[in-house]
Amino acid sequence: MTLGPLYHWSPRDRLKSITRQGLMPGKRNISGATLHGGDIEGEFLQPGVCFSLDPVTAWAYSHGVWKSVGAFDLWQVWLEPADEVHVLPMWGNRIVEVRVHNRIPKRRLHHVGERTVA
């Protein structure tokens, strides 16, 4: 199976970093620290960059969940053979989330839109 383009929404305040380094796994949640196992195990940082197969699903499973406000950028990327890809298991015939456990360099990113939520 070959996946088509994947989509990721990022907060506008990360735009400079993304245009410099690309999308990086392990960034802090925009809502602040998310503790894993209470405060015993420390802060949870996602070991991959989360994508969906379309912009609407990407929004629903990221900022739609966190109810984030502000400006957001929509990025499109095509996977390459060297990417470490994890398709999350789910019920039914729909892929909801794809995680890539490596950096996506800026040369592979396409800025395709933006959204502002008040």
C-alpha positions in Angstrom: 0.0 0.0 0.0 1.2 3.5 -0.8 0.0 6.5 1.2 -0.7 9.7 -0.7 0.0 13.1 0.8 -0.2 13.6 4.5 -1.3 16.7 6.4 -0.2 18.3 9.7 -1.4 21.5 11.4 1.2 23.4 13.4 0.8 26.5 15.6 1.9 29.8 13.9 4.4 30.4 16.7 6.4 27.4 15.4 6.6 28.8 11.8 10.2 30.1 12.1 11.4 26.8 13.6 9.7 24.8 10.9 11.0 26.9 8.0 14.4 26.5 9.5 14.5 22.8 10.6 11.3 21.2 9.2 8.9 19.2 11.4 10.6 17.7 14.5 9.4 14.9 16.7 9.4 15.4 20.5 8.1 19.0 20.6 6.1 20.1 23.7 2.3 20.3 23.3 1.2 23.9 22.6 -1.1 23.7 25.6 1.9 23.3 27.8 3.5 20.3 29.6 1.5 17.1 29.5 2.5 14.9 32.4 2.9 11.2 31.8 2.0 8.9 34.8 1.3 11.9 37.0 4.5 13.8 37.7 6.4 10.6 38.5 7.5 9.8 34.9 7.7 13.4 33.8 6.5 15.2 30.7 5.1 13.2 27.7 6.6 14.2 24.4 5.3 12.6 21.3 8.1 10.6 19.7 6.7 11.2 16.2 5.1 13.9 14.1 1.3 13.1 13.7 -0.3 13.3 10.3 -3.7 12.5 8.7 -4.7 11.7 5.2 -6.7 14.9 4.8 -6.7 18.4 6.4 -10.1 18.0 8.2 -9.1 14.8 10.0 -5.7 16.3 10.9 -7.5 19.2 12.5 -10.1 17.1 14.3 -7.4 14.9 15.9 -5.1 17.6 16.9 -6.3 21.2 17.6 -9.9 20.1 17.5 -9.2 17.9 20.5 -7.2 20.5 22.4 -9.6 23.4 21.5 -6.5 25.5 20.6 -6.9 29.1 19.6 -4.7 31.3 17.5 -3.2 31.0 14.0 -2.2 27.6 12.5 -0.4 26.5 9.4 -1.3 23.4 7.3 1.6 21.4 6.0 1.6 18.7 3.3 4.3 16.0 3.0 4.8 12.9 0.9 6.5 10.0 2.6 9.9 8.7 1.4 11.4 5.2 1.8 13.7 6.2 4.7 10.8 7.5 6.8 9.9 5.6 10.0 6.2 5.3 9.5 3.7 4.0 12.1 0.0 3.8 11.1 -2.0 3.7 14.2 -4.3 0.6 14.6 -8.0 1.4 14.6 -11.4 -0.2 13.9 -12.9 0.0 10.4 -11.6 0.8 7.0 -10.3 4.4 7.7 -6.8 5.4 8.5 -7.0 8.3 11.0 -3.5 8.9 12.1 0.0 8.3 10.7 3.0 9.0 12.9 6.5 9.6 11.4 9.3 9.0 13.9 11.9 11.1 12.2 12.5 14.7 11.2 10.7 15.9 8.1 13.2 18.4 6.5 11.9 21.7 5.3 12.6 20.9 1.7 9.9 18.2 1.8 7.2 20.4 3.3 4.5 22.3 1.3 2.6 25.1 3.1 -0.9 24.7 1.8 -3.1 26.8 4.1 -3.7 28.4 7.4 -6.5 28.7 9.9 -7.3 31.2 12.6 -9.4 30.3 15.6 -10.5 33.0 18.0 
